[in-house]
């Protein structure tokens, strides 16, 4: 999937993946896609909830070799 920016949040514990995701998405324009990589299992529910509360769109989420990947379209 095409992304505007990739955020590496691997190895970070909650709440840092969300903190960094929030900061990174502020740097994007509406409609652009942020790709987030995280290893904290709690990130799956945290990011999904944060995306919904912020009005953004979670386009896709996958897991490869213990790395959670999220594609978030900025509102």
C-alpha positions, 0 to 999 in steps of 0.5 A: 500500500502506498504511504506518504510517511513511515513511522518506526515505533518498533520496540516502544512500549505503550503509550509511545506508539500512539504519542509518535503516531499523533505527532507524525499525523499532524505533519501530514496533509488531509488525505495522506497516509501514515504507515506505522510499524509497532511491536507493542501488542497493545498498539493494535487496539490503541491505534484503532481506538485513536484513529476512530476518535480522531476521525481518521481512517484505518485503511489496513492493519497487518502483522508480519514477523511480530511487527504490527503495521497500520496504514492510517489516512488522515482526516 
